[in-house]
Amino acid sequence: MSRFRPVLNKHGMTEQQWRILRVLLDEDGLEPRQLCERCLISSPSIAGVLMRMEEAGLIKRERMEHDQRRVKVTVTASTIKLGKSMASTIEREYLELEKLVGVKQLQQVYDALDTLQKNLGRQEKTVN
């Protein structure tokens, strides 16, 4: 994260906010529970993060038409521009990291993290 924090800090964004934003830029709105799953952020934590993001004008929360109890989270138009700008900078950092570490080694790290995430997810489901 040390390579990416300066980019996030420059835009006044936390790591959790960036993870949420990155997912929302790829999706056409999600419910908070879906964001928890995709971003690996606990439900109590995401509630506060989403509140601060809404106050900052980064996201909108709207009740779903078919079920008023459910909420859909989407990004604002200005956030789309910000996200695209940040994504290109972060992508350059990933490319630099690939040069330093090597594509094959970096892929092995990603694969190991994916396996760890899946195993932890299975473990959490058996505990709950």
Biotite code that builds the C-alpha atoms (Angstrom):
import biotite.structure as struc

atoms = struc.array([
    struc.Atom([0.000, 0.000, 0.000], chain_id="A", res_id=1, res_name="MET", atom_name="CA", element="C"),
    struc.Atom([2.943, 2.342, 0.451], chain_id="A", res_id=2, res_name="SER", atom_name="CA", element="C"),
    struc.Atom([3.016, 2.845, -3.322], chain_id="A", res_id=3, res_name="ARG", atom_name="CA", element="C"),
    struc.Atom([-0.693, 3.700, -3.452], chain_id="A", res_id=4, res_name="PHE", atom_name="CA", element="C"),
    struc.Atom([-1.293, 5.748, -0.293], chain_id="A", res_id=5, res_name="ARG", atom_name="CA", element="C"),
    struc.Atom([0.216, 8.953, -1.748], chain_id="A", res_id=6, res_name="PRO", atom_name="CA", element="C"),
    struc.Atom([-2.258, 8.765, -4.647], chain_id="A", res_id=7, res_name="VAL", atom_name="CA", element="C"),
    struc.Atom([-5.163, 8.205, -2.259], chain_id="A", res_id=8, res_name="LEU", atom_name="CA", element="C"),
    struc.Atom([-3.988, 10.937, 0.113], chain_id="A", res_id=9, res_name="ASN", atom_name="CA", element="C"),
    struc.Atom([-3.636, 13.400, -2.760], chain_id="A", res_id=10, res_name="LYS", atom_name="CA", element="C"),
    struc.Atom([-7.345, 12.930, -3.461], chain_id="A", res_id=11, res_name="HIS", atom_name="CA", element="C"),
    struc.Atom([-8.375, 12.838, 0.205], chain_id="A", res_id=12, res_name="GLY", atom_name="CA", element="C"),
    struc.Atom([-9.474, 9.219, 0.003], chain_id="A", res_id=13, res_name="MET", atom_name="CA", element="C"),
    struc.Atom([-8.938, 6.332, 2.399], chain_id="A", res_id=14, res_name="THR", atom_name="CA", element="C"),
    struc.Atom([-8.058, 2.795, 1.366], chain_id="A", res_id=15, res_name="GLU", atom_name="CA", element="C"),
    struc.Atom([-11.544, 1.575, 2.226], chain_id="A", res_id=16, res_name="GLN", atom_name="CA", element="C"),
    struc.Atom([-13.145, 4.387, 0.233], chain_id="A", res_id=17, res_name="GLN", atom_name="CA", element="C"),
    struc.Atom([-10.989, 3.535, -2.780], chain_id="A", res_id=18, res_name="TRP", atom_name="CA", element="C"),
    struc.Atom([-11.924, -0.154, -2.564], chain_id="A", res_id=19, res_name="ARG", atom_name="CA", element="C"),
    struc.Atom([-15.603, 0.790, -2.502], chain_id="A", res_id=20, res_name="ILE", atom_name="CA", element="C"),
    struc.Atom([-15.221, 3.316, -5.298], chain_id="A", res_id=21, res_name="LEU", atom_name="CA", element="C"),
    struc.Atom([-13.288, 0.873, -7.481], chain_id="A", res_id=22, res_name="ARG", atom_name="CA", element="C"),
    struc.Atom([-16.054, -1.742, -7.138], chain_id="A", res_id=23, res_name="VAL", atom_name="CA", element="C"),
    struc.Atom([-18.835, 0.792, -7.760], chain_id="A", res_id=24, res_name="LEU", atom_name="CA", element="C"),
    struc.Atom([-17.107, 2.069, -10.895], chain_id="A", res_id=25, res_name="LEU", atom_name="CA", element="C"),
    struc.Atom([-17.364, -1.453, -12.316], chain_id="A", res_id=26, res_name="ASP", atom_name="CA", element="C"),
    struc.Atom([-20.943, -2.090, -11.165], chain_id="A", res_id=27, res_name="GLU", atom_name="CA", element="C"),
    struc.Atom([-24.184, -0.242, -11.759], chain_id="A", res_id=28, res_name="ASP", atom_name="CA", element="C"),
    struc.Atom([-24.877, 0.254, -8.066], chain_id="A", res_id=29, res_name="GLY", atom_name="CA", element="C"),
    struc.Atom([-24.795, -2.271, -5.249], chain_id="A", res_id=30, res_name="LEU", atom_name="CA", element="C"),
    struc.Atom([-26.394, -2.800, -1.897], chain_id="A", res_id=31, res_name="GLU", atom_name="CA", element="C"),
    struc.Atom([-24.215, -2.220, 1.188], chain_id="A", res_id=32, res_name="PRO", atom_name="CA", element="C"),
    struc.Atom([-24.101, -5.957, 1.977], chain_id="A", res_id=33, res_name="ARG", atom_name="CA", element="C"),
    struc.Atom([-22.803, -6.643, -1.546], chain_id="A", res_id=34, res_name="GLN", atom_name="CA", element="C"),
    struc.Atom([-20.120, -4.007, -1.029], chain_id="A", res_id=35, res_name="LEU", atom_name="CA", element="C"),
    struc.Atom([-19.136, -5.701, 2.237], chain_id="A", res_id=36, res_name="CYS", atom_name="CA", element="C"),
    struc.Atom([-18.625, -8.974, 0.390], chain_id="A", res_id=37, res_name="GLU", atom_name="CA", element="C"),
    struc.Atom([-16.763, -7.550, -2.586], chain_id="A", res_id=38, res_name="ARG", atom_name="CA", element="C"),
    struc.Atom([-14.580, -5.107, -0.623], chain_id="A", res_id=39, res_name="CYS", atom_name="CA", element="C"),
    struc.Atom([-13.995, -7.338, 2.400], chain_id="A", res_id=40, res_name="LEU", atom_name="CA", element="C"),
    struc.Atom([-15.203, -4.658, 4.782], chain_id="A", res_id=41, res_name="ILE", atom_name="CA", element="C"),
    struc.Atom([-17.353, -5.514, 7.799], chain_id="A", res_id=42, res_name="SER", atom_name="CA", element="C"),
    struc.Atom([-20.945, -4.299, 7.912], chain_id="A", res_id=43, res_name="SER", atom_name="CA", element="C"),
    struc.Atom([-20.422, -1.975, 10.917], chain_id="A", res_id=44, res_name="PRO", atom_name="CA", element="C"),
    struc.Atom([-17.360, -0.422, 9.245], chain_id="A", res_id=45, res_name="SER", atom_name="CA", element="C"),
    struc.Atom([-18.979, 0.056, 5.860], chain_id="A", res_id=46, res_name="ILE", atom_name="CA", element="C"),
    struc.Atom([-21.907, 1.949, 7.357], chain_id="A", res_id=47, res_name="ALA", atom_name="CA", element="C"),
    struc.Atom([-19.602, 4.700, 8.599], chain_id="A", res_id=48, res_name="GLY", atom_name="CA", element="C"),
    struc.Atom([-17.481, 4.737, 5.448], chain_id="A", res_id=49, res_name="VAL", atom_name="CA", element="C"),
    struc.Atom([-20.560, 5.066, 3.234], chain_id="A", res_id=50, res_name="LEU", atom_name="CA", element="C"),
    struc.Atom([-21.918, 7.864, 5.428], chain_id="A", res_id=51, res_name="MET", atom_name="CA", element="C"),
    struc.Atom([-18.665, 9.824, 5.072], chain_id="A", res_id=52, res_name="ARG", atom_name="CA", element="C"),
    struc.Atom([-18.517, 9.129, 1.334], chain_id="A", res_id=53, res_name="MET", atom_name="CA", element="C"),
    struc.Atom([-22.088, 10.389, 0.923], chain_id="A", res_id=54, res_name="GLU", atom_name="CA", element="C"),
    struc.Atom([-21.318, 13.530, 2.939], chain_id="A", res_id=55, res_name="GLU", atom_name="CA", element="C"),
    struc.Atom([-18.274, 14.128, 0.687], chain_id="A", res_id=56, res_name="ALA", atom_name="CA", element="C"),
    struc.Atom([-20.445, 13.771, -2.429], chain_id="A", res_id=57, res_name="GLY", atom_name="CA", element="C"),
    struc.Atom([-18.648, 10.623, -3.625], chain_id="A", res_id=58, res_name="LEU", atom_name="CA", element="C"),
    struc.Atom([-21.704, 8.352, -3.597], chain_id="A", res_id=59, res_name="ILE", atom_name="CA", element="C"),
    struc.Atom([-25.502, 8.428, -3.525], chain_id="A", res_id=60, res_name="LYS", atom_name="CA", element="C"),
    struc.Atom([-27.709, 6.087, -1.549], chain_id="A", res_id=61, res_name="ARG", atom_name="CA", element="C"),
    struc.Atom([-31.214, 5.574, -2.862], chain_id="A", res_id=62, res_name="GLU", atom_name="CA", element="C"),
    struc.Atom([-34.092, 3.355, -1.818], chain_id="A", res_id=63, res_name="ARG", atom_name="CA", element="C"),
    struc.Atom([-34.862, 0.646, -4.348], chain_id="A", res_id=64, res_name="MET", atom_name="CA", element="C"),
    struc.Atom([-38.181, 1.055, -6.155], chain_id="A", res_id=65, res_name="GLU", atom_name="CA", element="C"),
    struc.Atom([-39.334, -2.538, -5.746], chain_id="A", res_id=66, res_name="HIS", atom_name="CA", element="C"),
    struc.Atom([-38.391, -2.757, -2.042], chain_id="A", res_id=67, res_name="ASP", atom_name="CA", element="C"),
    struc.Atom([-38.113, 0.459, -0.027], chain_id="A", res_id=68, res_name="GLN", atom_name="CA", element="C"),
    struc.Atom([-36.244, -1.368, 2.748], chain_id="A", res_id=69, res_name="ARG", atom_name="CA", element="C"),
    struc.Atom([-33.282, -1.942, 0.446], chain_id="A", res_id=70, res_name="ARG", atom_name="CA", element="C"),
    struc.Atom([-30.699, 0.682, -0.508], chain_id="A", res_id=71, res_name="VAL", atom_name="CA", element="C"),
    struc.Atom([-28.664, 0.961, -3.691], chain_id="A", res_id=72, res_name="LYS", atom_name="CA", element="C"),
    struc.Atom([-25.290, 2.724, -3.564], chain_id="A", res_id=73, res_name="VAL", atom_name="CA", element="C"),
    struc.Atom([-24.007, 4.424, -6.722], chain_id="A", res_id=74, res_name="THR", atom_name="CA", element="C"),
    struc.Atom([-21.228, 6.862, -7.558], chain_id="A", res_id=75, res_name="VAL", atom_name="CA", element="C"),
    struc.Atom([-21.857, 10.473, -8.500], chain_id="A", res_id=76, res_name="THR", atom_name="CA", element="C"),
    struc.Atom([-20.899, 11.931, -11.886], chain_id="A", res_id=77, res_name="ALA", atom_name="CA", element="C"),
    struc.Atom([-17.979, 13.838, -10.405], chain_id="A", res_id=78, res_name="SER", atom_name="CA", element="C"),
    struc.Atom([-16.751, 10.670, -8.710], chain_id="A", res_id=79, res_name="THR", atom_name="CA", element="C"),
    struc.Atom([-16.677, 8.844, -12.033], chain_id="A", res_id=80, res_name="ILE", atom_name="CA", element="C"),
    struc.Atom([-14.222, 11.454, -13.336], chain_id="A", res_id=81, res_name="LYS", atom_name="CA", element="C"),
    struc.Atom([-12.175, 11.292, -10.131], chain_id="A", res_id=82, res_name="LEU", atom_name="CA", element="C"),
    struc.Atom([-12.127, 7.492, -10.216], chain_id="A", res_id=83, res_name="GLY", atom_name="CA", element="C"),
    struc.Atom([-10.939, 7.376, -13.809], chain_id="A", res_id=84, res_name="LYS", atom_name="CA", element="C"),
    struc.Atom([-8.182, 9.843, -13.040], chain_id="A", res_id=85, res_name="SER", atom_name="CA", element="C"),
    struc.Atom([-7.078, 7.918, -9.973], chain_id="A", res_id=86, res_name="MET", atom_name="CA", element="C"),
    struc.Atom([-7.362, 4.543, -11.730], chain_id="A", res_id=87, res_name="ALA", atom_name="CA", element="C"),
    struc.Atom([-4.885, 5.552, -14.423], chain_id="A", res_id=88, res_name="SER", atom_name="CA", element="C"),
    struc.Atom([-2.377, 6.702, -11.795], chain_id="A", res_id=89, res_name="THR", atom_name="CA", element="C"),
    struc.Atom([-2.837, 3.548, -9.737], chain_id="A", res_id=90, res_name="ILE", atom_name="CA", element="C"),
    struc.Atom([-2.531, 1.406, -12.862], chain_id="A", res_id=91, res_name="GLU", atom_name="CA", element="C"),
    struc.Atom([0.854, 3.022, -13.549], chain_id="A", res_id=92, res_name="ARG", atom_name="CA", element="C"),
    struc.Atom([1.910, 2.057, -10.014], chain_id="A", res_id=93, res_name="GLU", atom_name="CA", element="C"),
    struc.Atom([0.867, -1.546, -10.649], chain_id="A", res_id=94, res_name="TYR", atom_name="CA", element="C"),
    struc.Atom([2.891, -1.586, -13.880], chain_id="A", res_id=95, res_name="LEU", atom_name="CA", element="C"),
    struc.Atom([5.904, -0.223, -12.003], chain_id="A", res_id=96, res_name="GLU", atom_name="CA", element="C"),
    struc.Atom([5.428, -2.925, -9.374], chain_id="A", res_id=97, res_name="LEU", atom_name="CA", element="C"),
    struc.Atom([5.345, -5.557, -12.126], chain_id="A", res_id=98, res_name="GLU", atom_name="CA", element="C"),
    struc.Atom([8.654, -4.239, -13.445], chain_id="A", res_id=99, res_name="LYS", atom_name="CA", element="C"),
    struc.Atom([10.252, -4.398, -10.001], chain_id="A", res_id=100, res_name="LEU", atom_name="CA", element="C"),
    struc.Atom([8.915, -7.779, -8.900], chain_id="A", res_id=101, res_name="VAL", atom_name="CA", element="C"),
    struc.Atom([8.174, -9.525, -12.166], chain_id="A", res_id=102, res_name="GLY", atom_name="CA", element="C"),
    struc.Atom([4.816, -10.458, -13.648], chain_id="A", res_id=103, res_name="VAL", atom_name="CA", element="C"),
    struc.Atom([5.121, -14.152, -12.766], chain_id="A", res_id=104, res_name="LYS", atom_name="CA", element="C"),
    struc.Atom([6.022, -13.515, -9.129], chain_id="A", res_id=105, res_name="GLN", atom_name="CA", element="C"),
    struc.Atom([3.308, -10.912, -8.734], chain_id="A", res_id=106, res_name="LEU", atom_name="CA", element="C"),
    struc.Atom([0.739, -13.310, -10.205], chain_id="A", res_id=107, res_name="GLN", atom_name="CA", element="C"),
    struc.Atom([1.820, -15.953, -7.691], chain_id="A", res_id=108, res_name="GLN", atom_name="CA", element="C"),
    struc.Atom([1.202, -13.464, -4.876], chain_id="A", res_id=109, res_name="VAL", atom_name="CA", element="C"),
    struc.Atom([-2.236, -12.603, -6.289], chain_id="A", res_id=110, res_name="TYR", atom_name="CA", element="C"),
    struc.Atom([-3.096, -16.311, -6.608], chain_id="A", res_id=111, res_name="ASP", atom_name="CA", element="C"),
    struc.Atom([-1.998, -16.969, -3.022], chain_id="A", res_id=112, res_name="ALA", atom_name="CA", element="C"),
    struc.Atom([-4.084, -14.039, -1.774], chain_id="A", res_id=113, res_name="LEU", atom_name="CA", element="C"),
    struc.Atom([-7.121, -15.243, -3.745], chain_id="A", res_id=114, res_name="ASP", atom_name="CA", element="C"),
    struc.Atom([-6.745, -18.704, -2.198], chain_id="A", res_id=115, res_name="THR", atom_name="CA", element="C"),
    struc.Atom([-6.377, -17.214, 1.266], chain_id="A", res_id=116, res_name="LEU", atom_name="CA", element="C"),
    struc.Atom([-9.463, -15.055, 0.757], chain_id="A", res_id=117, res_name="GLN", atom_name="CA", element="C"),
    struc.Atom([-11.532, -18.033, -0.436], chain_id="A", res_id=118, res_name="LYS", atom_name="CA", element="C"),
    struc.Atom([-10.396, -20.201, 2.472], chain_id="A", res_id=119, res_name="ASN", atom_name="CA", element="C"),
    struc.Atom([-11.149, -17.474, 4.998], chain_id="A", res_id=120, res_name="LEU", atom_name="CA", element="C"),
    struc.Atom([-14.554, -16.937, 3.414], chain_id="A", res_id=121, res_name="GLY", atom_name="CA", element="C"),
    struc.Atom([-15.358, -20.639, 3.754], chain_id="A", res_id=122, res_name="ARG", atom_name="CA", element="C"),
    struc.Atom([-14.192, -20.598, 7.356], chain_id="A", res_id=123, res_name="GLN", atom_name="CA", element="C"),
    struc.Atom([-16.391, -17.573, 8.177], chain_id="A", res_id=124, res_name="GLU", atom_name="CA", element="C"),
    struc.Atom([-19.442, -19.286, 6.676], chain_id="A", res_id=125, res_name="LYS", atom_name="CA", element="C"),
    struc.Atom([-18.944, -22.370, 8.851], chain_id="A", res_id=126, res_name="THR", atom_name="CA", element="C"),
    struc.Atom([-18.511, -20.210, 11.964], chain_id="A", res_id=127, res_name="VAL", atom_name="CA", element="C"),
    struc.Atom([-21.666, -18.195, 11.263], chain_id="A", res_id=128, res_name="ASN", atom_name="CA", element="C"),
])
